[in-house]
Amino acid sequence: MTEPATTAARESLGTRAARGAGATVGGQLLRMVIQVASVSVLARLLAPSDYGLFAMVAAIIGIGTILRDFGLSSAAIQAKRLSDRQRDILWWINSGIGLVLAIVVYFAAPLVALLYSEPALEPIARALAVTFLLNGMATQYRADLVRRMRFGPLAVIEVVVPAAALLGAIVAAMAGWGYWALVAQQVLQAVVFLVLLAAVARWLPGLPRRGTPMRGLLRFGWNLVATQLVNYAGNNLDSVIIGIRFGAVDLGIYNRGYQLLMVPLTQLRTPSTTVALPVLSRLNGDEQRYGAFLLRGQLALSWTLIAGLSIVVGAADPLTLLFLGEPWLAAAPILALLAVAGILQTLSYVGYWVYLSRGLTGDLFRYSMVSTGIRIACIVIGSQWGIVGVAAGFALAPALAWPLSLWWLSRRTAIPTRALFGGAARALALATVAAASAWGVVLATTALGLALQLLAAALTAAAVHLFAALVIPRVRRDLVEVIAIARMLPRKGVRP
């Protein structure tokens, strides 16, 4: 390929990545609004016990979501070449796994009820079983849209689906369905998601054919699903422990804090991987551009998500009162601690991109075994002090595991380790000062009302970041870089 052609190809990739980032982030912002609205509205229509019962089932059978995907969506996205035959076989595999899981969950529902000594959990589990089949059928349609970088249509779908599901849940809750409104929300979401994805993707799977090379895709998927299972166990142990030790009401309170923060946060972080994975996979072999993309990605996360989470840490009380209401105020310290966990988890996302884009799923699995062991130990120890102790353990775990991830990666592949650590240190320092300042302002403005408290907290956190940029040259260069990225998104390719 000639140099002009190479340059054009790079610009095309950058342009598609930038446009994809804009569409995906915009869509995820709307999804976050819908998620927060879901938590806020339904919290006023349902009781803590309703959420607790649903969360008990979700924590156990949610593992099926990982098994249903089997890592094959990421395998399809990162593959350099994927034939129609391979895509069709992947669809049948995911759909078959979904069917098997649906049958297993249906007949294992009494065991879920037995674990928590809650008979009401059996029909809930059986009703949710159908979602495994529906989501299994949708898996490769979504992967196909991501692989083709059709981020715009995908963003629209991922906004419409939860909005429709929320509307159905609100109607059901107002009709007095109780926890069945939450079940209906999940089933409706799975149905609409499958229909819209299939309609936009515009292909139907053909019958599997022998001789189609699948070993590499399946090996990638197996290593990834093993990692995801380990991470799932660590991420959901908190709910299981609370459900068994403290009951549905305490779990409902903890779950509302978790849903108010971690679910929207996941929706905001997902676009970064959705866009970064196909781009980084194509940059393999160009170490300079690969490393530059990583550093820019970390900066973007630091000045958006991490800066925003610092406000949540400092203003947890008014946020809880605003979105959940006074009966849920016990969730405020949980919200603050989970925001700390979110800051540290967000820093580790850049390492996750490296594991996937360079096919290091075996190393990711081994690292995840270690990090999950740390998380389990922290949560179990923290549970001695109730649900707040569980949240504290959840927050402490990534503080111990995240630096280990970068060290681990530095021994396996070429990454700008020192620069990544430096950028993370600056982000953490700014977030700490911003959170403390926001907390002080919240205390000083208690008499002004929730809206003004939150506005004051947000302005204070922003002022901390801007002041640091004015007086610290390295921070100023970071901000200039982030502004440059933001300006390029609508019209140019981001060229590391």
C-alpha positions as CSV (number, residue, x, y, z in Angstrom):
1,M,0.0,0.0,0.0
2,T,1.3,3.4,-0.9
3,E,1.9,6.1,1.8
4,P,-1.1,8.2,0.7
5,A,-3.3,5.1,0.8
6,T,-2.0,4.2,4.2
7,T,-2.6,7.7,5.5
8,A,-6.1,7.7,4.0
9,A,-6.8,4.3,5.7
10,R,-5.7,5.7,9.0
11,E,-7.8,8.8,8.6
12,S,-10.8,6.6,7.7
13,L,-10.3,4.5,10.8
14,G,-9.9,7.5,13.0
15,T,-12.9,9.2,11.5
16,R,-15.1,6.1,12.1
17,A,-13.8,5.8,15.6
18,A,-14.5,9.4,16.4
19,R,-18.0,9.3,14.9
20,G,-18.6,6.1,16.7
21,A,-17.4,7.5,19.9
22,G,-19.7,10.5,19.6
23,A,-22.8,8.4,18.7
24,T,-22.1,5.8,21.3
25,V,-21.4,8.2,24.1
26,G,-24.5,10.2,23.2
27,G,-26.6,7.1,23.3
28,Q,-25.1,5.9,26.6
29,L,-25.8,9.3,28.1
30,L,-29.4,8.9,27.2
31,R,-29.4,5.4,28.6
32,M,-28.0,6.7,31.8
33,V,-30.8,9.2,32.1
34,I,-33.3,6.4,31.5
35,Q,-31.6,4.2,34.1
36,V,-31.5,7.0,36.7
37,A,-35.2,7.7,35.9
38,S,-35.9,4.0,36.3
39,V,-34.3,3.9,39.8
40,S,-35.9,7.2,40.9
41,V,-39.4,6.5,39.6
42,L,-39.7,2.9,40.5
43,A,-38.2,3.5,44.0
44,R,-41.3,5.6,44.7
45,L,-43.7,2.9,43.5
46,L,-42.0,-0.3,44.9
47,A,-40.8,-1.3,48.4
48,P,-37.3,-2.2,49.4
49,S,-38.4,-5.8,49.8
50,D,-39.5,-5.9,46.1
51,Y,-36.0,-4.9,45.0
52,G,-34.4,-7.2,47.5
53,L,-36.4,-10.3,46.2
54,F,-35.5,-9.4,42.6
55,A,-31.9,-8.8,43.4
56,M,-31.6,-12.2,45.1
57,V,-32.6,-13.9,41.9
58,A,-30.6,-11.6,39.7
59,A,-27.4,-12.2,41.7
60,I,-27.6,-16.0,41.2
61,I,-29.0,-16.5,37.7
62,G,-27.0,-13.5,36.3
63,I,-24.1,-15.8,35.9
64,G,-26.1,-17.3,33.0
65,T,-25.7,-14.0,31.1
66,I,-22.0,-14.6,30.9
67,L,-22.3,-18.2,29.9
68,R,-24.9,-17.3,27.3
69,D,-22.4,-14.9,25.6
70,F,-19.5,-17.3,26.2
71,G,-17.1,-14.5,25.2
72,L,-18.1,-15.0,21.5
73,S,-19.3,-11.5,20.9
74,S,-15.9,-10.1,21.8
75,A,-14.3,-12.9,19.7
76,A,-16.3,-11.8,16.7
77,I,-15.6,-8.1,17.2
78,Q,-11.8,-8.5,17.5
79,A,-11.3,-11.1,14.8
80,K,-9.4,-9.7,11.8
81,R,-11.6,-11.6,9.4
82,L,-15.0,-13.1,10.1
83,S,-16.8,-15.0,7.3
84,D,-20.6,-15.2,7.1
85,R,-20.4,-18.9,7.9
86,Q,-18.4,-18.2,11.0
87,R,-20.9,-15.5,12.0
88,D,-23.8,-17.9,11.5
89,I,-22.2,-20.7,13.6
90,L,-21.6,-18.2,16.4
91,W,-25.2,-17.2,16.3
92,W,-26.3,-20.9,16.6
93,I,-23.9,-21.4,19.5
94,N,-25.1,-18.4,21.4
95,S,-28.7,-19.3,20.8
96,G,-28.1,-22.9,21.8
97,I,-26.4,-21.9,25.0
98,G,-29.3,-19.5,25.7
99,L,-31.8,-22.3,25.3
100,V,-29.9,-24.7,27.5
101,L,-29.6,-22.0,30.2
102,A,-33.3,-21.1,30.0
103,I,-34.1,-24.8,30.7
104,V,-31.6,-25.1,33.5
105,V,-32.8,-22.0,35.3
106,Y,-36.4,-23.0,35.0
107,F,-35.9,-26.3,36.6
108,A,-33.3,-25.0,39.1
109,A,-35.6,-22.3,40.4
110,P,-36.6,-24.2,43.6
111,L,-32.9,-24.3,44.5
112,V,-32.7,-20.5,44.3
113,A,-35.6,-20.2,46.6
114,L,-34.0,-22.7,49.0
115,L,-30.7,-20.8,49.2
116,Y,-32.4,-17.7,50.5
117,S,-35.4,-19.5,52.2
118,E,-37.7,-17.3,50.1
119,P,-40.5,-19.3,48.3
120,A,-41.4,-16.2,46.2
121,L,-38.1,-16.5,44.4
122,E,-39.1,-19.7,42.5
123,P,-41.7,-18.1,40.1
124,I,-39.4,-15.1,39.6
125,A,-36.5,-17.2,38.5
126,R,-38.8,-19.2,36.2
127,A,-40.2,-16.1,34.6
128,L,-36.7,-14.7,34.0
129,A,-35.5,-17.9,32.4
130,V,-36.9,-17.0,29.0
131,T,-34.5,-13.9,28.8
132,F,-31.5,-16.3,28.4
133,L,-32.9,-17.6,25.1
134,L,-33.9,-14.1,23.8
135,N,-30.6,-12.5,24.7
136,G,-28.6,-15.5,23.3
137,M,-30.3,-15.0,19.9
138,A,-29.5,-11.2,20.1
139,T,-25.8,-11.6,21.0
140,Q,-24.3,-11.9,17.5
141,Y,-26.6,-9.3,16.0
142,R,-25.2,-6.8,18.4
143,A,-21.6,-8.0,17.8
144,D,-22.1,-7.7,14.0
145,L,-23.2,-4.0,14.3
146,V,-20.2,-3.2,16.5
147,R,-17.8,-5.0,14.2
148,R,-19.1,-3.1,11.2
149,M,-18.9,0.1,13.4
150,R,-22.5,0.9,12.9
151,F,-22.5,2.7,16.2
152,G,-25.3,5.2,15.3
153,P,-28.1,2.6,14.8
154,L,-26.8,0.6,17.8
155,A,-27.0,3.7,20.0
156,V,-30.6,4.3,19.0
157,I,-31.6,0.8,19.8
158,E,-29.8,0.9,23.1
159,V,-31.9,4.0,24.1
160,V,-35.2,2.8,22.7
161,V,-35.1,-0.6,24.4
162,P,-34.7,0.5,28.0
163,A,-37.1,3.3,27.6
164,A,-39.8,0.9,26.4
165,A,-39.0,-1.5,29.2
166,L,-39.2,1.2,31.8
167,L,-42.5,2.4,30.5
168,G,-43.9,-1.2,30.8
169,A,-42.4,-1.5,34.4
170,I,-44.0,1.8,35.5
171,V,-47.4,0.7,34.2
172,A,-47.1,-2.6,35.9
173,A,-45.9,-1.0,39.2
174,M,-48.8,1.4,39.2
175,A,-51.2,-1.5,38.6
176,G,-49.9,-3.0,41.9
177,W,-47.7,-5.8,40.5
178,G,-44.9,-5.3,43.0
179,Y,-41.7,-7.1,42.2
180,W,-43.4,-8.6,39.1
181,A,-43.0,-5.1,37.5
182,L,-39.2,-5.6,37.7
183,V,-39.6,-9.0,36.1
184,A,-41.8,-7.6,33.3
185,Q,-39.2,-4.9,32.7
186,Q,-36.5,-7.5,32.0
187,V,-38.6,-9.7,29.8
188,L,-39.9,-6.8,27.7
189,Q,-36.4,-5.4,27.3
190,A,-35.1,-8.8,26.0
191,V,-37.9,-9.1,23.4
192,V,-37.6,-5.5,22.0
193,F,-33.8,-5.8,21.9
194,L,-33.8,-8.9,19.8
195,V,-36.5,-7.6,17.4
196,L,-34.7,-4.3,16.8
197,L,-31.2,-5.7,16.5
198,A,-32.3,-8.3,13.9
199,A,-34.2,-5.7,11.9
200,V,-31.2,-3.3,11.7
201,A,-28.6,-6.0,11.1
202,R,-30.6,-7.3,8.1
203,W,-29.4,-10.9,8.0
204,L,-30.7,-14.3,9.0
205,P,-28.4,-17.1,10.2
206,G,-27.8,-19.9,7.7
207,L,-27.5,-23.5,8.8
208,P,-24.0,-24.5,10.2
209,R,-21.6,-26.1,7.8
210,R,-18.8,-28.5,8.5
211,G,-15.2,-27.4,7.8
212,T,-15.7,-23.8,8.9
213,P,-12.6,-22.8,11.0
214,M,-13.9,-21.9,14.5
215,R,-11.0,-23.0,16.8
216,G,-9.5,-19.6,17.2
217,L,-12.8,-17.9,18.0
218,L,-13.8,-20.6,20.5
219,R,-10.5,-20.5,22.2
220,F,-10.7,-16.7,22.6
221,G,-14.3,-17.0,23.9
222,W,-13.4,-19.8,26.3
223,N,-10.6,-17.8,27.9
224,L,-12.8,-14.7,28.1
225,V,-15.8,-16.4,29.6
226,A,-13.7,-18.0,32.2
227,T,-12.4,-14.5,33.2
228,Q,-15.9,-13.1,33.1
229,L,-17.2,-15.9,35.4
230,V,-14.5,-15.2,37.9
231,N,-15.2,-11.5,37.8
232,Y,-18.9,-12.0,38.1
233,A,-18.4,-14.1,41.2
234,G,-16.4,-11.3,42.8
235,N,-18.8,-8.5,41.7
236,N,-21.9,-10.2,42.9
237,L,-20.7,-11.8,46.1
238,D,-21.8,-8.6,48.0
239,S,-25.4,-9.1,47.0
240,V,-25.4,-12.8,47.8
241,I,-23.8,-12.2,51.3
242,I,-26.3,-9.4,52.1
243,G,-29.2,-11.5,50.9
244,I,-28.3,-14.5,53.0
245,R,-27.0,-12.7,56.2
246,F,-29.2,-9.6,56.3
247,G,-32.4,-10.3,54.3
248,A,-34.4,-8.7,51.5
249,V,-34.9,-5.2,53.1
250,D,-31.1,-4.5,53.6
251,L,-30.4,-6.0,50.2
252,G,-33.0,-3.7,48.7
253,I,-31.3,-0.7,50.2
254,Y,-27.9,-1.8,49.1
255,N,-29.2,-2.6,45.6
256,R,-30.8,0.8,45.1
257,G,-27.4,2.5,45.9
258,Y,-25.8,0.0,43.5
259,Q,-28.3,0.5,40.8
260,L,-28.3,4.3,41.1
261,L,-24.5,4.4,40.6
262,M,-22.9,1.3,39.1
263,V,-25.4,0.5,36.4
264,P,-25.3,4.0,34.9
265,L,-21.6,4.0,35.3
266,T,-21.3,0.7,33.4
267,Q,-23.5,2.2,30.7
268,L,-21.1,5.2,30.4
269,R,-17.9,3.0,30.4
270,T,-19.3,0.6,27.9
271,P,-18.9,3.0,24.9
272,S,-15.2,3.3,25.6
273,T,-14.7,-0.5,25.1
274,T,-17.1,-0.6,22.2
275,V,-15.1,2.0,20.3
276,A,-11.6,1.2,21.6
277,L,-11.6,-2.6,21.0
278,P,-12.0,-2.5,17.2
279,V,-9.7,0.5,16.9
280,L,-6.9,-1.0,19.1
281,S,-7.2,-4.3,17.3
282,R,-6.4,-2.6,14.1
283,L,-3.5,-0.6,15.6
284,N,-1.6,-3.8,16.8
285,G,1.9,-3.6,15.3
286,D,2.1,0.2,15.5
287,E,3.3,0.6,19.1
288,Q,3.6,4.4,19.1
289,R,0.0,4.9,17.9
290,Y,-1.3,2.1,20.1
291,G,0.3,3.6,23.2
292,A,-0.9,7.1,22.3
293,F,-4.5,5.9,21.9
294,L,-4.3,4.2,25.4
295,L,-3.1,7.4,27.0
296,R,-5.8,9.5,25.3
297,G,-8.4,7.0,26.4
298,Q,-7.2,7.3,30.0
299,L,-7.3,11.1,29.9
300,A,-10.8,11.0,28.5
301,L,-12.0,8.7,31.3
302,S,-10.2,10.8,33.9
303,W,-11.7,14.2,33.0
304,T,-15.2,12.9,32.5
305,L,-16.2,9.8,34.5
306,I,-13.7,10.1,37.3
307,A,-14.3,13.8,37.7
308,G,-18.0,13.2,37.8
309,L,-17.7,10.4,40.4
310,S,-15.8,12.7,42.7
311,I,-18.9,14.8,42.9
312,V,-21.0,11.7,43.8
313,V,-18.5,10.9,46.6
314,G,-18.9,14.4,48.1
315,A,-22.6,14.9,47.5
316,A,-24.0,11.4,48.2
317,D,-26.6,12.6,50.8
318,P,-28.4,15.1,48.6
319,L,-28.1,12.8,45.5
320,T,-29.8,10.0,47.5
321,L,-32.6,12.3,48.7
322,L,-33.1,13.7,45.2
323,F,-33.3,10.5,43.3
324,L,-34.6,8.0,45.9
325,G,-36.3,10.0,48.6
326,E,-35.9,10.3,52.3
327,P,-36.9,6.7,53.1
328,W,-33.8,5.5,51.2
329,L,-31.3,7.8,53.0
330,A,-29.5,4.7,54.4
331,A,-28.2,4.1,50.9
332,A,-26.2,7.4,50.9
333,P,-22.9,6.0,52.5
334,I,-23.2,3.0,50.2
335,L,-23.5,5.4,47.2
336,A,-20.4,7.3,48.2
337,L,-18.3,4.1,48.8
338,L,-19.4,2.6,45.5
339,A,-18.4,5.9,43.7
340,V,-14.9,5.4,45.1
341,A,-14.9,1.8,43.8
342,G,-16.1,3.2,40.4
343,I,-13.2,5.7,40.2
344,L,-10.7,2.9,40.7
345,Q,-12.5,0.5,38.4
346,T,-12.6,3.1,35.7
347,L,-8.8,3.5,35.8
348,S,-8.4,-0.3,35.2
349,Y,-10.5,-0.1,32.0
350,V,-7.5,0.9,29.9
351,G,-5.8,-2.3,30.9
352,Y,-8.9,-4.3,30.0
353,W,-8.7,-2.9,26.5
354,V,-5.2,-4.1,26.1
355,Y,-6.0,-7.7,27.3
356,L,-8.8,-7.9,24.7
357,S,-7.3,-6.1,21.7
358,R,-4.1,-8.1,21.9
359,G,-5.8,-11.4,22.5
360,L,-4.3,-11.9,26.0
361,T,-7.5,-13.5,27.4
362,G,-5.4,-16.3,29.0
363,D,-3.5,-13.7,31.0
364,L,-6.7,-11.8,31.7
365,F,-8.1,-14.9,33.2
366,R,-5.1,-15.5,35.5
367,Y,-5.0,-11.9,36.6
368,S,-8.8,-12.0,37.2
369,M,-8.3,-15.0,39.5
370,V,-6.0,-13.0,41.7
371,S,-8.0,-9.8,41.6
372,T,-11.3,-11.6,42.4
373,G,-9.6,-13.3,45.4
374,I,-8.7,-9.9,46.7
375,R,-12.3,-8.6,46.2
376,I,-13.8,-11.6,47.9
377,A,-11.5,-11.3,50.9
378,C,-12.3,-7.6,51.2
379,I,-16.1,-8.1,50.9
380,V,-16.2,-11.0,53.4
381,I,-14.2,-9.0,56.0
382,G,-16.2,-5.9,55.4
383,S,-19.5,-7.8,55.9
384,Q,-18.7,-8.0,59.6
385,W,-19.8,-4.3,59.7
386,G,-23.1,-4.7,57.8
387,I,-24.0,-3.4,54.4
388,V,-21.8,-0.3,54.7
389,G,-18.9,-2.6,55.5
390,V,-19.6,-4.6,52.4
391,A,-19.6,-1.4,50.3
392,A,-16.2,-0.4,51.9
393,G,-14.7,-3.8,51.1
394,F,-16.0,-3.4,47.5
395,A,-14.3,-0.1,47.3
396,L,-11.0,-1.2,48.8
397,A,-10.5,-4.2,46.4
398,P,-9.8,-2.3,43.2
399,A,-7.4,0.0,45.0
400,L,-5.3,-3.1,45.7
401,A,-5.9,-4.9,42.3
402,W,-5.7,-2.1,39.8
403,P,-1.9,-1.3,40.1
404,L,-1.4,-5.1,39.9
405,S,-3.1,-5.1,36.5
406,L,-0.8,-2.6,34.9
407,W,2.3,-4.4,36.3
408,W,1.0,-7.7,35.0
409,L,0.4,-6.2,31.5
410,S,3.9,-4.6,31.5
411,R,5.4,-8.0,31.8
412,R,3.4,-9.5,28.9
413,T,3.2,-6.7,26.2
414,A,4.5,-3.3,25.4
415,I,2.4,-0.5,27.0
416,P,3.4,3.0,28.2
417,T,3.3,1.8,31.9
418,R,5.0,4.8,33.5
419,A,2.8,7.3,31.6
420,L,-0.3,5.4,32.5
421,F,0.6,5.3,36.2
422,G,1.4,9.0,36.1
423,G,-1.9,9.9,34.5
424,A,-3.8,7.8,37.0
425,A,-2.0,9.4,39.9
426,R,-3.0,12.9,38.7
427,A,-6.6,11.8,38.2
428,L,-6.8,10.3,41.7
429,A,-5.2,13.4,43.3
430,L,-7.7,15.7,41.6
431,A,-10.7,13.4,42.4
432,T,-9.7,13.3,46.1
433,V,-9.4,17.1,46.4
434,A,-12.6,17.6,44.4
435,A,-14.6,15.1,46.5
436,A,-13.4,16.6,49.8
437,S,-14.2,20.1,48.5
438,A,-17.7,19.1,47.3
439,W,-18.4,17.5,50.6
440,G,-17.5,20.6,52.5
441,V,-19.7,22.8,50.2
442,V,-22.6,20.4,50.7
443,L,-22.3,20.7,54.5
444,A,-22.1,24.5,54.2
445,T,-25.2,24.8,52.0
446,T,-27.6,22.4,53.8
447,A,-30.1,25.2,54.3
448,L,-30.3,26.1,50.6
449,G,-32.1,22.9,49.4
450,L,-31.0,19.9,47.3
451,A,-30.8,21.5,43.9
452,L,-28.5,24.3,45.1
453,Q,-26.4,21.9,47.2
454,L,-25.8,19.7,44.1
455,L,-25.1,22.7,41.9
456,A,-22.6,24.1,44.4
457,A,-20.9,20.7,44.7
458,A,-20.6,20.3,40.9
459,L,-19.2,23.8,40.5
460,T,-16.7,23.3,43.3
461,A,-15.4,20.1,41.8
462,A,-15.1,21.8,38.4
463,A,-13.3,24.7,40.0
464,V,-10.8,22.3,41.6
465,H,-9.9,20.8,38.2
466,L,-9.7,24.1,36.5
467,F,-7.5,25.6,39.2
468,A,-5.2,22.7,39.0
469,A,-4.9,23.1,35.3
470,L,-4.0,26.8,35.8
471,V,-1.2,26.2,38.3
472,I,0.2,22.7,37.3
473,P,1.7,22.5,33.8
474,R,1.3,18.7,33.5
475,V,-2.4,18.9,34.5
476,R,-2.9,21.8,32.0
477,R,-1.4,19.7,29.2
478,D,-3.9,16.9,30.1
479,L,-6.8,19.3,29.9
480,V,-5.6,20.7,26.6
481,E,-5.4,17.2,25.2
482,V,-8.9,16.3,26.3
483,I,-10.3,19.5,24.8
484,A,-8.5,18.7,21.5
485,I,-10.1,15.2,21.5
486,A,-13.5,16.7,22.1
487,R,-13.1,19.2,19.3
488,M,-12.1,16.4,16.8
489,L,-15.0,14.1,17.6
490,P,-17.7,15.8,15.4
491,R,-15.6,16.4,12.3
492,K,-12.2,14.7,12.2
493,G,-10.6,11.4,13.1
494,V,-8.8,11.1,16.3
495,R,-5.3,10.2,15.1
496,P,-3.1,9.1,18.0
